[in-house]
Amino acid sequence: MKEKLRRHWYKILFFFSVVGPGIISANADNDAGGITTYSVVGAHFGTKMLWVLLLITFSLAVTQEMGIRIGLVTRQGLGGIIRENFGVRWTAFAMITMLIANLGTMTAEFAGIGASLSIIGISKYLAVPIAALAIWFILYKGSFKTTQKIFLIFSAFYIVYIINGFIIKPDFGDALSSMVRPTLEWSTPFFLAMIALIGTTITPWGQFFIQSYVVDKGLEIKHYKAEKAEVYLGAFITNIVSFFIIIGTAATLYQHGIQITDAKDAAIALEPLAGHLAEILFAFGLFSASVLGAFILPTATAYAICEAAGWEYGFDTKWKDGKAFYTIIALSIIIPALIVILPKISLINLMILSQDVNGILLPFILIFVMLIINNKRIMGDQTNKLFDNIIAWVTIAGIILATFVLVFSSIFGFN
């Protein structure tokens, strides 16, 4: 009995020793742009897109699992493998694709920090510079273990959206019905929102981040089963949070015909409908999500570029050896922060647009992942099973189809 109990505790401790990549990368998808997207989806379309959220939960789990498996087998990040197997031109294309999406997303993070704190009267001109300095200091001075603890702490704060959901008291029966009852509106706004929903849940940067992160953490193929469980758990947790944001705004803003343009609007609009506590919880969730994203995005960008160029990287790397790594992190913080504090600049459309860009560019990155994961020369006996390939290719095809429908509806004016 004691031996059985000892083995049980050993498995639990082993699982917690690998915790990080799956939960952190999945939760970071619910960043400022993500919170804004879910809020707009719920406020403008009610629960009509919950079936999409259910499907992409499986897609997120499968695509993230492929990333950790490639990292565990090859001990390399995605950027390095693309360079070795597809050449410099395709690597440059992948890096440019990622940078386009990341710049908009990072700007959205700092916009979210400024917007959330403005609700309690703190100006973005004060909030954003202080946040940028704090994020840079922690990423530069912290070891891998320190930065991971901070990532996990901010990931835990997402529970406020679940609490907020119960405070609002939505119709859970209707919400669950919408998850299994596909609904479409043949309009440009609907498909634009759908692509943004996909693009904020499964991201190009997420594929680069999770693969490099398992390498930086020092995980090996022996950790695969525990890491796979963590990735699936992370996908489930992150979309539970997304689910509560959508049903919360659907039960309040959509029911009262209130249109919003960002997550700050959603927080403010909740007060007369659901009370001051709902407003504060929503604003705090936006702040936490924005800060986590502002930590993760510069890291993902630096991981990817350093891998692709063959430079040293990692949080346990000193400045002498990791100048490029820390410089990229610094620029990825400074440039978006400066954009946000420019006077008279509108960031609302940029936050949603960044998620659309993610959604449109995602298939290109996933195709690289699929070619790598099914290459026996690279993966050995760890290539994809049939089920994984079906889910991944259906996801890619679905995004491409939704993009074509969006373009078609825009040309023919289906508004």
N, C-alpha and C positions, 0 to 999 in steps of 0.2 A: 504493500500500500504506500509506504514511504517512498519507495523507488518510483512508483507511478506518479506520485505527487511531485517528486523532484523533477521528473522529466517534463511534467506539465508546466512547472514554473520555468524550467529552462527554455521551453518553447516560447513562453510569454516574454521572457527577458531577451531572447534572441530576436523576436519580432520588434521589440522596442529599440533594440540596438540598430536596426536598419531604418526606423521611422524617419521620415524627412522628405525625400524626393517626391513621392507620390502625393502626400497630403499637401505639402507646400506648393508644388507646381499646380495642382488642381485648384486649390483655394485662391492662388494668385490670379487665376482666370477670372475670378469675381472681383476684379479691380474697379477703379473709378468708372472706366468705360463700360465695364460689365454691369455694375449697379445701375448706371444710367440706362443701359440697353434694356435690362429686365424691368426697370421702372416704366420706361416708355412702352414696352410691349404690353405690360399689364394695364397701364392707364389707357392706352389707345385701342387695344384689341381684346381686353379682358383675359379670359383663360383659353382663347382659341389656339394659342401656340404651345400649350403644355404638352401636346403629343410630340411636337418637335423636340422639346426639352427631354422627354423620356427617351427618344431614339438616340439623341446625341450623348446621353449619359453612357450608353453602351459604346458609342463611337469614341468618346473621350477615354474610357477605360482601356479599350483595345489599342488605340494609337499611343497612349502614354506607356502602356505595357511594352509595346514594340520598342519604344525609346530606351527604356531601362534594360531590355534584353540585349539590344545592340551594344549599349554601354558596358554591360557586364561581360559580354563575350569578347568584344574588341578592345576594351579598356581605352576607348577613344570617344571624343565628342563627335557630334554629327558633322560639324564643319570639316574636321580633319578627314573623316571617311569619305565625304563628298570630294574633297581635293584629291585624295589618293586614287579614287575609282572613277571619277568623271572629269578630271582635269581642271585647269585653272579657270577656263571660261565659264563652265557650269558652276564652279565654286563662287566666282564673282557674281553671277546671276543670283545664286541663292543668298549671298550676303546682302546684295542690294535689295532683294525682295524683303528680307528680314528687317533691314534698316528702315525701309519706307514705312513698314507697319509699326516698328518699334518707336520711331520718332513721334508719330501721332499718338501712340498709346502712352508713352512717357509724359507727353504734354498733358494728356487726359488725367494722369495720376496727380500731377501738381495742380491742375485745375480742380480736381476733386478735393484735394487738401484745402485749397483756398476757399472753395464753395462751402465745404462742411463747416469750417471755422467761422465763416462770415455769418452763419446762422446765429452764432452766439456773440457776434459783434467784433470779431477779430479780422482786421483787414488782410487781404491777400498779399499786400505789399510788405507785411510783417510776417505772416504765416509761412509763405512760400520760401523766402530766403532762409529763415530759421530751420525749416524742415529740410531743405536741400543741404545745408551745412551739417545738420545732425546725421542725415543719411550717409553723406560722404564720410564723415568721421567714423561712424560705426563700421562701414564696409572696409575702410582703409585700415583702421586700427584693430578690428576684431579678427580673431582666429576663425577657422571653419566652425568649430563647436559653438563659439559665441554667436556668430551670425545665424546659425541654424536655430539656436534657442530663440532668438529674436523673431525669426521667420515664423516659428511655431506659435509663439505667444500671440502675434498679430493674427495668425490663422484662427486661433481660438476665439477671438472677438466676434467672429461671424455669427456666433450664437445669438447675438442681439436681434438679428433678423428673424430667427425662429421665434424668439420671445415676442417680438413685435407682431408676428403673424397671429399668435394666439390672442394677443390683446385686441386686435382688429376683429377677430371672430368671423373669418370668411366662411363661405359655404364649401366645406371640404368634399361633400358628395359631388357637387357640380365640378369641382376641380379634378377629382379622380376620374369622373366621367370624361372630361375633356382630354385627359391623358391617353385615353384609348379610343377617342372619337376624332379622327383627323378632320380638320376644318381648314378651308382655304378661302381667301378673298383675292379675286383677280384684280389686284391693284398694285401700283408701284410702291406705295408706302408699306403695304403688307409684305411684299417680297424683300424690300429693302430692310425692314425690321427682322425678317426671318434670317437673311444673310448675316445681319449684325448679331443675331442671337447665336448662330452657329460660330461666327468669327470670334465672339467673346468667350465662348466655351472651349472650343478647340482652337489653339493659336499656333501660328508659325514659330514664335519665340518659345512656346512651351515645349516643342519637340527638341529644340536646341538645348534648352535649360535642363530638362530632366535627364537627358543623356549625359551631359557634361557633369551634372551634379552627382550622379552615382559614381562617376569616375573620381571626382574631387573628394567625395566622402570615403573613397577607398574600398567600395564594395566589390565583391567577386561573384562568380557564377554560383558559388555555394549559397549565396544569399537570395537566389532568384525566387524561390517559392514564397519566402516571407515578403520580399519586395513586391512581388506580383499581388499578394493579398493587400499590401498597403496601397498600391496604385488603384486597385478596384475600390477599396474603402474610401480613398481620397475622391474618386470620381463620384461616388454615391453621396458623400458629405457635401461636396461643393454644389451639386445640383439640388440637394435638399434645400440649401440656402437659397438658390436661384428660384426654386419652386415657391418658397415662402414670400420672396420679394414680389414675384408676379401675382400670386393670389392676393397678397396684401394690397397692392395698388389696384388690382382688378375689383376687389370688394369695396374699395373706397372711391378712388378717382374715376375709374371706368363707370361705375354705377351712377355717379353724379355728373357724368359728362365733362369732367375736368381734364383738359389737355395740358400736358407738360412738355418741356424740352430737355430737362436734365434731372438728375437725382436730387439736387437742391430744391428744385420746384416741388418734387414729390414729397420731400420732408416737410416743407412749409405747408403744402396743401393738406397734409395729414392732420395738422393740429386741430382745425375746426371740425374735422370729421371723426377723428379717433382720439383726440386729446394731446396734451403737451408731451406726455411721456412717449407716445408713438413718434412724435416729431424728433425728440432728442435721441431716441434709440436709432432711428433711421439715419440721422446726421452722424451719430457716433460710428455706426456701421460703415458709412461712406468714408469717414476719416480713416478708420482702421484699414479698410480695403485699399484706399489710395496710398497709404503709407507702405503697406505690404507690396503693392505693385511697384512703388517707387524704389523699394529695395531690390525686387526681383528683376525688373526689366533691364537696368544697367548691368546686373550680373549676367543675365542671359546674353545680352549683346556682347559683353566682354568675353564670355566663354566661347561664343560662336566665332567671333573674329580671330581670337588668339588661336583657337583650334585650326581654323582654316589657313592661317598664316604660319602655323608651326611655332608660335611664341609660347613662352612659359605663362601659366595661369594658375589661379587657385588662391584661396584666402590664407593659406599657410605659406604663400610665396612672399618673400620680402621685396621691397621696392627695387633693390638692385637688380634682381632677376625678373621682376614682374612689372617693369615700368609701363609696358604697353597695356597690360591687363588693368592696372589702376588708372592709367590715363584715359582709356576708353570708358571706364566707369565714371570718372570725373566729368568727361564731356557729355556722357549720356544723362547726367544729372543737371549740369549747368545750362546746356542749350534749351531743353524743355522748360526749365524753371524761368529762364529769361523770357521765353516766349509768353509764358503765362502772366508775368508781371508787366508786360508791355501795356500801356494805357490804351483804352478804347478798342481792344481786340476781343472779338467774340469767340468764345471757346465751345459754345454749345454744339454747333454742327461738327466741329473737329472731334469731339468725344465720340459721337455716333459714327462719323466717317472713319475714324481709326478702326472701329470694329468691322465696318464694311470692307475696308482694305484688308484686314486680317482674313475675313471670310473669302474674299476673292482670290487672295494670294496663297491661301492654305493648300489648295490642291497641288500646287507646284512642289511645295515642301514635302507633302505626304507621298507624292510619286517617288521622290528621292528615297524616302524611308522604305517604301514598298520594294523598290528595286534592290535596296541593300538587305532588307530582312529576308528576302527570298533567294539571296545569292549564297549557295552552299560553300563557295570558296571563302566567303567572309564569315558566315555564321555556322558552318559545320552542320551539326545535327540540331541546331537551335533555330532553324528556319520556321516560317509561319505554318500553322496548321490551316486546313481548309476554312474553318469557321472564322479565324482571324482575318484571312484574306477576303472573305465575303463581306464582313462588317466594314473593313477598311475601304475596299473598292466601292461599296455601296455609298459610303460616306463621301468619297471623292466625287463619284458620279452625281450624288444628290446636290452637292455644293455647285458643281458645274451647271447642272440643270437649272437650279434656282437662279444662278447668275444669268443664264441665257433668257429665262423667263423675265427677269428684271429688265434686261436690255430691251427685249421685245415689247414689254408693257410700256417702257419709257418712250420707245419710238412711236408706238401706236396710241399713246395717250390714255392708257387705262389708269386713271388717277383714283 
